[in-house]
Amino acid sequence: MTLKLDLELLQFSIVLWRSERVARLSMSLTRKLDS
């Protein structure tokens, strides 16, 4: 039970981390395009 919960939390944090990285990448890309 706890192992399944840990895996779900891990997947959730990975998704959050990826979306955060994607957001930062797109932000830096738009800055490069603007300048």
PDB file of N, CA, C and O in Angstrom, chain B, residues numbered from 101:
ATOM      1  N   MET B 101       0.842  -1.206   0.000  1.00  0.00           N
ATOM      2  CA  MET B 101       0.000   0.000   0.000  1.00  0.00           C
ATOM      3  C   MET B 101       0.877   1.256   0.000  1.00  0.00           C
ATOM      4  O   MET B 101       0.729   2.136  -0.847  1.00  0.00           O
ATOM      5  N   THR B 102       1.785   1.314   0.964  1.00  0.00           N
ATOM      6  CA  THR B 102       2.629   2.515   1.049  1.00  0.00           C
ATOM      7  C   THR B 102       3.559   2.615  -0.157  1.00  0.00           C
ATOM      8  O   THR B 102       3.882   3.713  -0.612  1.00  0.00           O
ATOM      9  N   LEU B 103       3.989   1.460  -0.673  1.00  0.00           N
ATOM     10  CA  LEU B 103       4.876   1.474  -1.837  1.00  0.00           C
ATOM     11  C   LEU B 103       4.152   2.068  -3.041  1.00  0.00           C
ATOM     12  O   LEU B 103       4.726   2.857  -3.791  1.00  0.00           O
ATOM     13  N   LYS B 104       2.889   1.685  -3.220  1.00  0.00           N
ATOM     14  CA  LYS B 104       2.106   2.223  -4.334  1.00  0.00           C
ATOM     15  C   LYS B 104       1.955   3.730  -4.183  1.00  0.00           C
ATOM     16  O   LYS B 104       2.063   4.473  -5.158  1.00  0.00           O
ATOM     17  N   LEU B 105       1.707   4.173  -2.962  1.00  0.00           N
ATOM     18  CA  LEU B 105       1.540   5.603  -2.701  1.00  0.00           C
ATOM     19  C   LEU B 105       2.845   6.341  -2.996  1.00  0.00           C
ATOM     20  O   LEU B 105       2.836   7.419  -3.592  1.00  0.00           O
ATOM     21  N   ASP B 106       3.958   5.758  -2.579  1.00  0.00           N
ATOM     22  CA  ASP B 106       5.260   6.380  -2.832  1.00  0.00           C
ATOM     23  C   ASP B 106       5.516   6.511  -4.331  1.00  0.00           C
ATOM     24  O   ASP B 106       6.033   7.530  -4.791  1.00  0.00           O
ATOM     25  N   LEU B 107       5.155   5.481  -5.085  1.00  0.00           N
ATOM     26  CA  LEU B 107       5.355   5.528  -6.536  1.00  0.00           C
ATOM     27  C   LEU B 107       4.501   6.616  -7.161  1.00  0.00           C
ATOM     28  O   LEU B 107       4.950   7.316  -8.069  1.00  0.00           O
ATOM     29  N   GLU B 108       3.272   6.762  -6.681  1.00  0.00           N
ATOM     30  CA  GLU B 108       2.398   7.802  -7.222  1.00  0.00           C
ATOM     31  C   GLU B 108       2.953   9.182  -6.901  1.00  0.00           C
ATOM     32  O   GLU B 108       2.920  10.081  -7.740  1.00  0.00           O
ATOM     33  N   LEU B 109       3.463   9.348  -5.682  1.00  0.00           N
ATOM     34  CA  LEU B 109       4.062  10.630  -5.300  1.00  0.00           C
ATOM     35  C   LEU B 109       5.290  10.918  -6.156  1.00  0.00           C
ATOM     36  O   LEU B 109       5.515  12.057  -6.564  1.00  0.00           O
ATOM     37  N   LEU B 110       6.074   9.891  -6.424  1.00  0.00           N
ATOM     38  CA  LEU B 110       7.275  10.050  -7.243  1.00  0.00           C
ATOM     39  C   LEU B 110       6.898  10.489  -8.655  1.00  0.00           C
ATOM     40  O   LEU B 110       7.492  11.421  -9.197  1.00  0.00           O
ATOM     41  N   GLN B 111       5.915   9.820  -9.249  1.00  0.00           N
ATOM     42  CA  GLN B 111       5.472  10.207 -10.595  1.00  0.00           C
ATOM     43  C   GLN B 111       4.968  11.641 -10.595  1.00  0.00           C
ATOM     44  O   GLN B 111       5.258  12.408 -11.513  1.00  0.00           O
ATOM     45  N   PHE B 112       4.206  12.004  -9.554  1.00  0.00           N
ATOM     46  CA  PHE B 112       3.649  13.352  -9.459  1.00  0.00           C
ATOM     47  C   PHE B 112       4.755  14.395  -9.392  1.00  0.00           C
ATOM     48  O   PHE B 112       4.692  15.417 -10.075  1.00  0.00           O
ATOM     49  N   SER B 113       5.767  14.140  -8.570  1.00  0.00           N
ATOM     50  CA  SER B 113       6.869  15.104  -8.442  1.00  0.00           C
ATOM     51  C   SER B 113       7.663  15.193  -9.741  1.00  0.00           C
ATOM     52  O   SER B 113       8.134  16.269 -10.108  1.00  0.00           O
ATOM     53  N   ILE B 114       7.813  14.067 -10.438  1.00  0.00           N
ATOM     54  CA  ILE B 114       8.534  14.087 -11.719  1.00  0.00           C
ATOM     55  C   ILE B 114       7.771  14.931 -12.729  1.00  0.00           C
ATOM     56  O   ILE B 114       8.372  15.713 -13.466  1.00  0.00           O
ATOM     57  N   VAL B 115       6.453  14.778 -12.767  1.00  0.00           N
ATOM     58  CA  VAL B 115       5.631  15.564 -13.697  1.00  0.00           C
ATOM     59  C   VAL B 115       5.751  17.046 -13.369  1.00  0.00           C
ATOM     60  O   VAL B 115       5.885  17.877 -14.268  1.00  0.00           O
ATOM     61  N   LEU B 116       5.703  17.380 -12.072  1.00  0.00           N
ATOM     62  CA  LEU B 116       5.829  18.783 -11.663  1.00  0.00           C
ATOM     63  C   LEU B 116       7.191  19.331 -12.066  1.00  0.00           C
ATOM     64  O   LEU B 116       7.295  20.440 -12.590  1.00  0.00           O
ATOM     65  N   TRP B 117       8.243  18.535 -11.815  1.00  0.00           N
ATOM     66  CA  TRP B 117       9.604  18.970 -12.131  1.00  0.00           C
ATOM     67  C   TRP B 117       9.765  19.199 -13.630  1.00  0.00           C
ATOM     68  O   TRP B 117      10.387  20.170 -14.061  1.00  0.00           O
ATOM     69  N   ARG B 118       9.195  18.286 -14.418  1.00  0.00           N
ATOM     70  CA  ARG B 118       9.294  18.430 -15.875  1.00  0.00           C
ATOM     71  C   ARG B 118       8.567  19.671 -16.358  1.00  0.00           C
ATOM     72  O   ARG B 118       9.098  20.428 -17.171  1.00  0.00           O
ATOM     73  N   SER B 119       7.355  19.885 -15.864  1.00  0.00           N
ATOM     74  CA  SER B 119       6.583  21.050 -16.320  1.00  0.00           C
ATOM     75  C   SER B 119       7.286  22.340 -15.910  1.00  0.00           C
ATOM     76  O   SER B 119       7.251  23.334 -16.636  1.00  0.00           O
ATOM     77  N   GLU B 120       7.929  22.315 -14.729  1.00  0.00           N
ATOM     78  CA  GLU B 120       8.664  23.506 -14.281  1.00  0.00           C
ATOM     79  C   GLU B 120       9.843  23.778 -15.211  1.00  0.00           C
ATOM     80  O   GLU B 120      10.107  24.924 -15.574  1.00  0.00           O
ATOM     81  N   ARG B 121      10.545  22.718 -15.591  1.00  0.00           N
ATOM     82  CA  ARG B 121      11.687  22.876 -16.507  1.00  0.00           C
ATOM     83  C   ARG B 121      11.219  23.367 -17.867  1.00  0.00           C
ATOM     84  O   ARG B 121      11.858  24.226 -18.475  1.00  0.00           O
ATOM     85  N   VAL B 122      10.107  22.825 -18.343  1.00  0.00           N
ATOM     86  CA  VAL B 122       9.575  23.243 -19.643  1.00  0.00           C
ATOM     87  C   VAL B 122       9.187  24.717 -19.595  1.00  0.00           C
ATOM     88  O   VAL B 122       9.434  25.461 -20.544  1.00  0.00           O
ATOM     89  N   ALA B 123       8.578  25.133 -18.486  1.00  0.00           N
ATOM     90  CA  ALA B 123       8.174  26.534 -18.351  1.00  0.00           C
ATOM     91  C   ALA B 123       9.405  27.434 -18.366  1.00  0.00           C
ATOM     92  O   ALA B 123       9.407  28.477 -19.018  1.00  0.00           O
ATOM     93  N   ARG B 124      10.448  27.031 -17.649  1.00  0.00           N
ATOM     94  CA  ARG B 124      11.672  27.840 -17.622  1.00  0.00           C
ATOM     95  C   ARG B 124      12.310  27.896 -19.007  1.00  0.00           C
ATOM     96  O   ARG B 124      12.779  28.948 -19.440  1.00  0.00           O
ATOM     97  N   LEU B 125      12.323  26.760 -19.695  1.00  0.00           N
ATOM     98  CA  LEU B 125      12.905  26.716 -21.040  1.00  0.00           C
ATOM     99  C   LEU B 125      12.155  27.632 -21.990  1.00  0.00           C
ATOM    100  O   LEU B 125      12.770  28.392 -22.738  1.00  0.00           O
ATOM    101  N   SER B 126      10.835  27.565 -21.967  1.00  0.00           N
ATOM    102  CA  SER B 126      10.047  28.413 -22.873  1.00  0.00           C
ATOM    103  C   SER B 126      10.223  29.886 -22.519  1.00  0.00           C
ATOM    104  O   SER B 126      10.246  30.743 -23.402  1.00  0.00           O
ATOM    105  N   MET B 127      10.347  30.178 -21.213  1.00  0.00           N
ATOM    106  CA  MET B 127      10.554  31.572 -20.798  1.00  0.00           C
ATOM    107  C   MET B 127      11.889  32.090 -21.332  1.00  0.00           C
ATOM    108  O   MET B 127      11.953  33.198 -21.865  1.00  0.00           O
ATOM    109  N   SER B 128      12.947  31.302 -21.195  1.00  0.00           N
ATOM    110  CA  SER B 128      14.261  31.739 -21.684  1.00  0.00           C
ATOM    111  C   SER B 128      14.263  31.829 -23.209  1.00  0.00           C
ATOM    112  O   SER B 128      14.921  32.698 -23.780  1.00  0.00           O
ATOM    113  N   LEU B 129      13.530  30.937 -23.865  1.00  0.00           N
ATOM    114  CA  LEU B 129      13.450  30.985 -25.328  1.00  0.00           C
ATOM    115  C   LEU B 129      12.754  32.254 -25.787  1.00  0.00           C
ATOM    116  O   LEU B 129      13.211  32.907 -26.726  1.00  0.00           O
ATOM    117  N   THR B 130      11.652  32.610 -25.136  1.00  0.00           N
ATOM    118  CA  THR B 130      10.932  33.821 -25.539  1.00  0.00           C
ATOM    119  C   THR B 130      11.789  35.050 -25.274  1.00  0.00           C
ATOM    120  O   THR B 130      11.732  36.019 -26.031  1.00  0.00           O
ATOM    121  N   ARG B 131      12.591  35.020 -24.199  1.00  0.00           N
ATOM    122  CA  ARG B 131      13.481  36.155 -23.917  1.00  0.00           C
ATOM    123  C   ARG B 131      14.517  36.295 -25.029  1.00  0.00           C
ATOM    124  O   ARG B 131      14.813  37.405 -25.469  1.00  0.00           O
ATOM    125  N   LYS B 132      15.065  35.174 -25.479  1.00  0.00           N
ATOM    126  CA  LYS B 132      16.069  35.214 -26.549  1.00  0.00           C
ATOM    127  C   LYS B 132      15.442  35.731 -27.839  1.00  0.00           C
ATOM    128  O   LYS B 132      16.070  36.488 -28.579  1.00  0.00           O
ATOM    129  N   LEU B 133      14.206  35.323 -28.104  1.00  0.00           N
ATOM    130  CA  LEU B 133      13.532  35.775 -29.323  1.00  0.00           C
ATOM    131  C   LEU B 133      13.198  37.261 -29.243  1.00  0.00           C
ATOM    132  O   LEU B 133      13.276  37.973 -30.244  1.00  0.00           O
ATOM    133  N   ASP B 134      12.827  37.729 -28.051  1.00  0.00           N
ATOM    134  CA  ASP B 134      12.450  39.138 -27.892  1.00  0.00           C
ATOM    135  C   ASP B 134      13.660  40.058 -28.048  1.00  0.00           C
ATOM    136  O   ASP B 134      13.564  41.109 -28.681  1.00  0.00           O
ATOM    137  N   SER B 135      14.790  39.665 -27.476  1.00  0.00           N
ATOM    138  CA  SER B 135      15.959  40.549 -27.505  1.00  0.00           C
ATOM    139  C   SER B 135      16.625  40.600 -28.877  1.00  0.00           C
ATOM    140  O   SER B 135      17.620  41.302 -29.055  1.00  0.00           O
TER     141      SER B 135
END
